[in-house]
């Protein structure tokens, strides 16, 4: 299948693996790229720029296909060494960067001067237009269904994607609720040039996370996610657990006076304990509503092959047969 996204990133299939904290390691990124998609290493999971360089080298030993690195620009007092991480990306010859969080304008000149293509993640059309104006090459449009941070406007993809198609000139992928051929075909129909999958890739054989995490997603339905940190306007969609329910009780009790320090126990430093150690009640961790559509643990190759085969069948047979001559 050829779209503007496959041509831009020189990949076979219009499927991108989103950056996920303590999930986007070399093992998963290389598997996605080898299967014809675009694998993404999560930059800030690596503790230092040196560690990121080593992870990129490891990934390049596992695939000769294009890979990307995710850099999330966080609104924090003690910011990570972004300059160092970007230098690692440049030095290791990575030519695709997925940005998220704050506006990446500060870093765009350096990225573009080094021939790096930038795909920025947005949850609203207005933010997407701003990103387009500063020169990003593509956008990942994140609907309200997504795991992680869906923004504060709560716009689902059935509305957000057509709006993006009406307004944007650069190619974009649909993110949030993506899991199978139906997701891909529907997204293409609404104007997207491909899909970005996060939660679905977590439940694959190559995903380097604890089996408890994969099983929790398999056991979950579309009703089992919660929105946390809404009162501090840092909304995150997470899979419910004891820590999440405790966090929500704190939000209810403290109301608008709640501060980040009040919920540190439930949200800070959680990911290694969940993703690596398998402690499912350690705290809040991102998961999309798409958990309700995930029922097996295929290899990445099996998953992508299945999506592409079934997408072709949907278009050629089910949809084409609906058209009366």
C-alpha positions in Angstrom: 0.0 0.0 0.0 1.4 3.4 -1.0 0.5 6.6 0.9 2.2 9.9 1.5 3.5 8.4 4.8 5.0 5.4 3.2 6.7 7.6 0.6 7.9 10.2 3.2 9.5 7.6 5.5 10.4 5.1 2.9 8.5 2.2 4.6 6.4 -0.6 3.1 3.3 -0.3 5.2 1.6 2.9 6.6 1.9 1.7 10.2 3.9 3.5 12.9 4.7 2.2 16.4 4.3 5.2 18.7 6.9 6.1 21.3 6.0 4.4 24.6 7.8 4.8 27.9 9.7 1.7 28.9 8.2 -0.1 25.9 9.9 1.4 22.9 13.2 -0.4 23.1 15.3 -1.8 20.3 13.6 -5.2 20.3 10.2 -3.8 19.5 11.3 -1.0 17.2 13.4 -3.3 15.0 10.6 -5.9 14.8 8.2 -3.2 13.6 10.6 -1.9 11.0 11.5 -5.4 9.8 7.8 -6.1 9.3 7.5 -3.1 7.0 6.3 -0.4 9.5 8.2 2.3 11.3 9.6 1.3 14.6 10.2 4.0 17.2 12.8 4.0 20.1 11.5 6.0 23.1 14.3 8.5 23.8 13.6 9.5 27.4 13.3 5.9 28.5 17.1 5.9 28.1 18.6 7.6 31.1 21.3 9.5 29.3 22.2 10.5 25.7 24.9 7.9 25.8 22.4 5.2 26.6 20.2 6.4 23.7 23.2 6.1 21.4 23.7 2.5 22.5 20.1 1.6 22.1 20.1 3.0 18.6 23.2 1.0 17.7 21.5 -2.1 19.1 18.4 -1.4 17.0 20.5 -0.9 13.9 22.2 -4.3 14.5 18.7 -5.8 14.4 17.3 -4.1 11.3 18.5 -2.2 8.2 15.1 -0.6 7.7 14.2 3.0 8.7 13.7 3.6 12.5 12.8 6.7 14.4 13.3 8.1 17.9 10.6 9.6 20.1 11.4 12.8 22.0 8.7 14.1 24.3 9.3 17.7 25.4 8.0 17.9 28.9 6.9 21.0 30.9 9.2 20.3 33.9 11.6 22.4 36.0 14.6 20.1 35.6 14.4 19.3 31.9 16.2 16.3 30.4 19.3 16.9 28.4 17.4 17.4 25.1 20.4 18.8 23.3 22.4 15.7 24.2 19.6 13.3 23.1 19.3 15.2 19.8 23.0 15.0 19.3 22.8 11.2 19.8 20.1 11.0 17.2 22.2 12.9 14.7 25.5 11.1 15.5 23.8 7.7 15.1 22.3 8.6 11.7 18.6 8.4 12.6 16.7 10.4 10.1 13.2 10.3 11.7 12.1 11.9 15.0 8.7 11.7 16.5 8.1 14.7 18.8 5.4 15.1 21.4 4.5 17.3 24.4 5.5 20.9 24.1 6.0 22.7 20.8 9.3 21.5 19.2 10.0 24.8 17.5 13.2 25.4 19.5 14.8 22.2 18.1 13.4 22.3 14.6 16.4 24.2 13.0 18.9 21.7 14.3 16.8 18.7 13.3 16.1 20.0 9.8 19.7 21.1 9.2 20.7 17.5 9.8 18.2 16.0 7.3 15.8 14.7 10.0 12.2 14.3 9.2 9.9 15.3 12.1 6.4 13.8 12.8 4.8 15.7 15.7 1.9 14.4 17.8 -1.1 16.7 18.3 -4.6 16.2 19.9 -6.2 19.3 18.3 -6.4 20.7 14.8 -5.2 24.1 16.0 -2.0 22.6 17.5 -1.5 20.6 14.3 -1.7 23.8 12.2 0.8 25.4 14.5 3.2 22.4 14.1 2.7 22.5 10.3 3.6 26.2 10.3 7.0 25.6 12.1 7.9 23.0 9.4 7.2 19.5 10.7 7.1 17.0 7.9 4.1 15.0 9.2 1.7 14.8 12.1 0.3 12.1 14.3 -3.3 13.1 15.2 -4.2 11.7 18.6 -7.9 11.1 19.3 -9.6 11.1 22.7 -9.5 7.3 22.7 -5.7 7.1 23.0 -3.7 5.8 25.8 -1.4 8.4 27.4 -2.2 12.1 27.0 -5.3 12.9 24.9 -5.3 16.6 25.6 -8.1 18.6 27.2 -10.6 19.0 24.4 -11.9 15.4 24.3 -12.3 15.1 20.5 -12.7 11.5 19.3 -11.1 10.4 16.0 -14.4 10.2 14.1 -14.5 14.0 14.3 -10.8 14.8 14.7 -9.5 13.0 11.6 -11.9 14.5 9.0 -11.2 18.0 10.6 -7.5 17.4 10.2 -7.9 16.3 6.6 -9.9 19.5 5.9 -7.2 21.8 7.4 -3.8 20.2 6.9 -1.4 20.1 4.0 1.2 17.7 5.4 0.6 14.0 5.7 -0.8 12.7 8.9 -1.5 9.4 10.7 -4.3 8.5 13.0 -3.5 7.7 16.5 -5.7 6.4 19.3 -8.0 3.4 19.0 -5.9 1.8 16.2 -5.6 -2.0 16.3 -6.5 -3.7 13.1 -7.4 -3.6 9.4 -10.7 -1.8 10.2 -8.8 0.9 12.0 -6.5 1.4 9.0 -9.2 1.4 6.4 -11.4 3.7 8.4 -8.5 6.1 9.0 -7.7 6.2 5.4 -11.3 6.9 4.5 -11.3 9.9 6.9 -8.2 11.4 5.3 -5.3 10.0 7.2 -2.3 8.5 5.4 -1.7 5.7 7.9 -2.0 4.7 11.6 0.0 4.9 14.7 -0.4 2.1 17.2 0.8 2.0 20.8 -1.3 -0.3 23.1 -1.7 -2.9 20.3 2.1 -3.2 19.9 2.4 -3.8 23.6 0.7 -7.1 23.3 3.1 -8.7 20.8 5.7 -11.4 21.4 8.6 -8.9 20.8 7.3 -6.2 23.2 10.0 -6.3 25.9 7.6 -5.8 28.8 6.5 -8.1 31.6 3.9 -10.7 30.8 1.7 -9.3 33.6 1.2 -6.1 31.5 0.3 -8.0 28.4 -2.2 -10.2 30.3 -3.7 -7.1 32.0 -4.4 -5.6 28.5 -5.8 -8.9 27.2 -8.1 -9.2 30.2 -9.3 -5.6 29.9 -12.4 -4.3 28.1 -12.9 -0.9 26.5 -14.5 0.1 29.9 -11.4 -0.4 32.0 -9.4 2.8 31.3 -9.6 5.9 33.5 -8.7 9.6 33.0 -6.4 10.9 35.7 -4.7 14.2 36.4 -7.6 16.2 34.8 -7.6 18.8 37.6 -4.0 19.8 36.9 -4.6 19.8 33.1 -2.2 16.9 32.4 -4.9 14.4 31.6 -3.7 10.8 31.0 -5.7 7.7 30.0 -4.5 4.8 32.0 -5.6 1.2 32.8 -7.5 1.1 36.1 -5.8 -0.6 39.1 -5.7 0.0 42.9 -3.3 2.9 42.6 -5.4 4.6 39.9 -8.6 4.3 42.0 -6.7 5.7 44.9 -5.5 8.6 42.8 -9.0 9.3 41.6 -10.2 9.4 45.2 -7.5 12.0 46.0 -8.6 14.1 43.0 -12.2 13.9 44.3 -11.3 14.8 47.9 -8.8 17.6 47.1 -10.7 19.1 44.2 -9.3 22.1 42.4 -6.7 22.6 45.1 -4.8 19.4 44.2 -1.2 19.6 43.3 1.2 17.3 41.5 3.0 16.6 44.8 -0.3 15.1 46.2 -0.2 12.3 43.6 3.5 11.7 43.2 3.3 8.3 44.8 0.8 7.1 42.1 2.5 8.6 39.0 6.2 9.3 39.6 8.8 6.6 38.7 6.1 4.0 38.0 7.0 2.7 34.6 10.0 0.5 35.4 8.1 -1.2 38.3 5.2 -1.9 36.0 6.8 -2.6 32.6 9.9 -4.4 33.8 8.9 -5.9 37.2 5.3 -6.6 36.4 3.9 -4.9 39.6 0.4 -4.1 38.2 -0.6 -1.9 41.1 2.6 0.2 41.3 0.8 3.2 39.9 -0.9 4.7 36.8 0.4 3.6 33.4 -0.9 4.5 29.9 -3.3 2.3 28.1 -5.8 3.0 25.3 -9.5 2.1 25.1 -8.4 -0.1 22.3 -7.6 -2.7 24.9 -11.1 -3.9 24.4 -10.2 -5.0 20.8 -7.0 -6.9 21.7 -7.4 -10.6 22.1 -4.2 -12.3 21.2 -0.4 -12.0 21.3 1.0 -12.3 17.8 4.5 -11.6 16.6 4.8 -8.1 15.2 5.2 -9.6 11.7 2.0 -11.6 12.1 0.1 -8.6 13.3 1.2 -6.2 10.5 0.8 -8.9 7.8 -2.7 -9.6 9.2 -3.7 -5.9 9.2 -2.5 -5.4 5.6 -4.1 -8.5 4.2 -7.4 -7.9 5.9 -7.3 -4.2 4.9 -6.9 -5.2 1.2 -9.8 -7.6 1.5 -12.0 -4.9 3.1 -11.4 -2.5 0.3 -11.5 -5.0 -2.6 -14.4 -7.0 -1.5 -16.6 -5.6 1.3 -16.5 -2.0 0.3 -16.3 -2.4 -3.5 -19.2 -4.8 -3.5 -21.3 -2.1 -1.8 -21.0 0.1 -4.9 -23.8 -0.5 -7.4 -22.9 -0.4 -11.0 
